[in-house]
Amino acid sequence: MDIYLIRHTEVAVGRSVAYGQTDVDLTDTYPEQRDRLQMHLPDEVSAIFSSPLTRCRRLANDLAAGLSGGSQVETAPGQTALVDTHRPAVRFDDRLKEYAFGDWEMTPWADIDRAALDHWMADFVNVATPNGENFSQVFDRVGAFWREQVLPLCHASDSHPVLVVAHGGVIRALLCLFLDLSLQNAYRLSLDYGAVTKLTVSGSIQTGTTYTIQYINR
């Protein structure tokens, strides 16, 4: 089964602010970025999962509305109707929210105490932001989402792809899971706003699961 990991489009606050789990506005170029994304996505899917934060919610709902997914089904002799066979409702999951920056939310990175910021950056995998998370906690909740929500679909008979609309930190956590990559190296993966990463999941519960990354950041 193919899985498409989709990072939300560009946000209006820019990269200089620790916006994490805060709801922030998108830039005026959202429609163009959304339309470009759709060019890389399949017409039919089994499921769409999304972070509930507005920047992902809006994109996920728009992508769902843009799916074709309809097929003609005979309802009576000589009569047919268009049925949405592969246009599923978006499923929102709190575990797909971005890294929680706690007390640093909406603070410019340049305004955060330098010693505290350096301490966190030196070991963000284990050191949590004040009243926030560390990256191990992000990895654990994202991994739980994957095992509970997506893997069962991968092992089912329906071969249609799955879309996951989320954040840079979440997608990096998933890539660490798939590639068995050290969490400390997660942010060496460059992920653009409004970009797609595609992987193929194969195997079964009995034989084990294998992941093949088709591309990153397209």
C-alpha positions as CSV (number, residue, x, y, z in Angstrom):
1,M,0.0,0.0,0.0
2,D,1.2,3.5,-0.8
3,I,1.2,6.2,1.9
4,Y,1.4,9.9,1.2
5,L,2.8,12.1,4.0
6,I,1.8,15.7,3.4
7,R,3.2,18.7,5.2
8,H,0.8,21.6,5.6
9,T,1.4,24.7,3.4
10,E,3.3,27.8,4.4
11,V,2.2,29.6,7.5
12,A,1.9,33.4,7.9
13,V,4.1,33.6,11.0
14,G,7.2,32.4,9.2
15,R,10.1,30.2,10.5
16,S,11.3,32.7,13.1
17,V,8.6,31.8,15.7
18,A,8.1,28.7,17.7
19,Y,4.5,28.2,16.8
20,G,4.2,24.4,17.5
21,Q,0.7,23.5,18.5
22,T,-0.7,27.0,18.2
23,D,-3.3,27.6,15.5
24,V,-1.7,30.0,13.0
25,D,-2.9,31.5,9.7
26,L,-1.7,30.3,6.3
27,T,-0.2,32.6,3.7
28,D,-2.2,34.1,0.9
29,T,-0.5,31.6,-1.5
30,Y,-2.4,28.7,0.1
31,P,-4.6,28.0,-3.0
32,E,-1.6,27.7,-5.3
33,Q,0.3,25.5,-2.9
34,R,-2.8,23.3,-2.3
35,D,-3.4,22.9,-6.1
36,R,0.3,22.0,-6.6
37,L,0.0,19.3,-3.9
38,Q,-3.0,17.7,-5.6
39,M,-0.9,17.1,-8.7
40,H,1.2,14.6,-6.7
41,L,-1.7,12.7,-5.1
42,P,-3.9,9.8,-6.2
43,D,-7.5,10.2,-7.2
44,E,-8.7,7.4,-4.9
45,V,-7.7,6.7,-1.3
46,S,-8.7,4.4,1.5
47,A,-8.4,6.9,4.3
48,I,-7.3,10.4,5.1
49,F,-5.8,11.2,8.5
50,S,-4.9,14.7,9.7
51,S,-3.7,16.8,12.6
52,P,-6.7,18.7,14.0
53,L,-4.8,22.0,13.9
54,T,-6.3,24.5,11.4
55,R,-3.4,24.6,9.0
56,C,-3.7,20.8,8.5
57,R,-7.5,20.6,8.9
58,R,-8.1,23.0,6.1
59,L,-5.8,21.3,3.7
60,A,-7.1,17.8,4.5
61,N,-10.7,18.8,4.0
62,D,-9.8,20.5,0.7
63,L,-7.8,17.5,-0.5
64,A,-10.7,15.2,0.4
65,A,-13.2,17.4,-1.5
66,G,-10.9,17.3,-4.5
67,L,-10.8,13.5,-4.8
68,S,-12.7,11.9,-7.7
69,G,-13.4,8.6,-6.0
70,G,-16.9,8.2,-7.5
71,S,-18.1,5.2,-9.4
72,Q,-21.4,4.3,-11.1
73,V,-23.4,1.7,-9.2
74,E,-26.5,0.1,-10.5
75,T,-29.4,0.9,-8.0
76,A,-32.2,-0.7,-10.1
77,P,-32.5,-2.2,-13.5
78,G,-31.5,0.5,-16.0
79,Q,-30.7,3.0,-13.2
80,T,-27.3,4.0,-11.9
81,A,-26.1,6.4,-9.2
82,L,-22.7,8.0,-8.5
83,V,-21.4,6.6,-5.2
84,D,-18.4,8.0,-3.3
85,T,-16.5,4.7,-2.9
86,H,-13.1,6.1,-2.2
87,R,-13.8,9.6,-0.9
88,P,-13.6,9.0,2.8
89,A,-14.2,11.5,5.6
90,V,-11.1,13.0,7.2
91,R,-10.1,11.4,10.5
92,F,-8.5,13.8,12.9
93,D,-6.1,12.6,15.5
94,D,-4.5,14.6,18.3
95,R,-1.4,12.5,18.1
96,L,-0.6,14.1,14.7
97,K,-0.2,17.6,16.2
98,E,3.1,19.3,15.9
99,Y,5.8,19.4,18.6
100,A,4.4,21.1,21.7
101,F,6.8,24.0,22.6
102,G,5.0,24.7,25.9
103,D,6.0,28.1,27.3
104,W,7.9,28.9,24.1
105,E,4.8,28.8,21.9
106,M,4.6,31.9,19.7
107,T,7.9,33.3,21.0
108,P,10.5,34.3,18.4
109,W,13.4,31.9,18.6
110,A,15.7,34.9,19.0
111,D,13.9,36.0,22.2
112,I,14.2,32.7,24.0
113,D,16.8,32.6,26.7
114,R,20.0,31.6,25.0
115,A,21.2,29.2,27.7
116,A,17.8,27.4,27.8
117,L,17.6,27.2,24.0
118,D,21.1,25.8,23.7
119,H,20.4,23.2,26.4
120,W,17.3,22.0,24.6
121,M,18.9,22.0,21.1
122,A,21.9,20.0,22.4
123,D,19.6,17.1,23.4
124,F,16.0,17.8,22.1
125,V,15.4,14.1,22.0
126,N,15.4,13.8,25.8
127,V,15.1,17.4,27.0
128,A,11.6,18.9,26.9
129,T,10.8,22.5,26.3
130,P,9.4,24.2,29.4
131,N,5.9,22.7,29.9
132,G,6.2,21.1,26.5
133,E,7.6,17.9,24.9
134,N,10.8,16.4,24.0
135,F,11.2,14.6,20.6
136,S,11.0,11.2,22.2
137,Q,7.5,12.0,23.3
138,V,6.6,13.1,19.8
139,F,8.0,10.0,18.4
140,D,6.1,7.8,20.8
141,R,2.7,9.3,20.2
142,V,3.2,9.4,16.4
143,G,4.3,5.8,16.5
144,A,1.2,4.8,18.5
145,F,-1.0,6.5,15.9
146,W,0.8,4.7,13.1
147,R,0.5,1.2,14.7
148,E,-3.2,1.7,15.7
149,Q,-4.6,3.6,12.8
150,V,-2.5,3.0,9.6
151,L,-0.9,-0.4,9.9
152,P,-4.2,-2.3,10.1
153,L,-5.2,-0.6,6.8
154,C,-1.9,-1.6,5.2
155,H,-2.5,-5.2,6.2
156,A,-6.1,-5.2,4.9
157,S,-7.2,-6.2,1.4
158,D,-8.0,-2.7,0.2
159,S,-5.0,-1.5,-1.7
160,H,-6.0,2.1,-2.2
161,P,-3.5,4.6,-0.8
162,V,-3.7,6.5,2.5
163,L,-3.1,10.2,3.0
164,V,-1.6,11.7,6.3
165,V,-1.7,15.5,6.6
166,A,0.6,16.6,9.3
167,H,3.5,18.8,10.4
168,G,7.3,18.8,9.9
169,G,8.1,17.3,13.3
170,V,5.4,14.5,12.9
171,I,6.6,13.5,9.4
172,R,10.2,13.5,10.6
173,A,9.2,11.2,13.4
174,L,7.5,8.8,11.0
175,L,10.6,8.8,8.7
176,C,12.7,7.9,11.7
177,L,10.4,5.0,12.3
178,F,10.5,3.8,8.7
179,L,14.2,4.2,8.2
180,D,15.3,3.2,11.7
181,L,17.0,6.6,11.9
182,S,18.4,8.1,15.1
183,L,16.0,10.6,16.5
184,Q,18.9,13.0,17.0
185,N,19.3,13.1,13.2
186,A,15.6,13.7,12.4
187,Y,16.1,17.4,11.6
188,R,18.7,16.6,9.0
189,L,15.8,15.7,6.8
190,S,14.7,18.8,4.9
191,L,10.9,19.1,4.5
192,D,9.3,22.0,2.7
193,Y,5.9,23.4,3.4
194,G,3.3,21.9,1.1
195,A,5.5,19.0,0.2
196,V,4.7,15.2,-0.2
197,T,6.7,12.2,0.9
198,K,5.6,8.9,-0.5
199,L,6.4,5.4,0.8
200,T,5.2,1.9,0.1
201,V,4.3,-0.5,2.9
202,S,4.5,-4.2,2.2
203,G,4.4,-7.5,4.2
204,S,1.9,-8.8,6.7
205,I,1.3,-9.3,10.4
206,Q,2.8,-12.8,10.0
207,T,5.8,-11.9,7.8
208,G,6.6,-8.4,9.2
209,T,6.3,-5.0,7.7
210,T,8.8,-3.4,5.3
211,Y,9.0,0.3,4.2
212,T,10.3,1.6,0.9
213,I,10.6,5.3,0.6
214,Q,9.7,6.3,-3.0
215,Y,10.6,10.0,-2.6
216,I,10.9,12.7,0.1
217,N,9.9,16.4,-0.2
218,R,8.3,16.5,-3.6
